[in-house]
Amino acid sequence: MSKKRERLSEQIKEVVAKYVVENAPPDIGIVSITRVELTKDGSRAKVFFTVLPEENADKVKTFLEEHKRNITEKIKRFRVKVIPKLEFEEDKETQIMEKLWNEQV
């Protein structure tokens, strides 16, 4: 990944995380934005998250989808040529690694 895309991915991750902290209802659980994957052309950004308890994943995804416009407005402030279309997905990879780690300990 190029430095520019890497930096933008990190900025998007920070914006989404801050937005969740400031705006999500308290009953949603503990949400962590784990990573952002940008397409090569920067037109799409897949934002991965985890949540505790895991049963609240649908609530988190619904919250993020409902607030996509507000989050995108904050991303526009980065003054990039292409504003990526946001997609949100639960980070199953992190959950699998956690379960494997706990089995080994």
Secondary structure, 3 states (H helix, E strand, C coil): CCHHHHHHHHHHHHHHHHHHHHHCCHHHCEEEEEEEEECCCCCEEEEEEEEECHHHHHHHHHHHHHCHHHHHHHHHCCCCCCCCEEEEEECHHHHHHHHHHHHHC
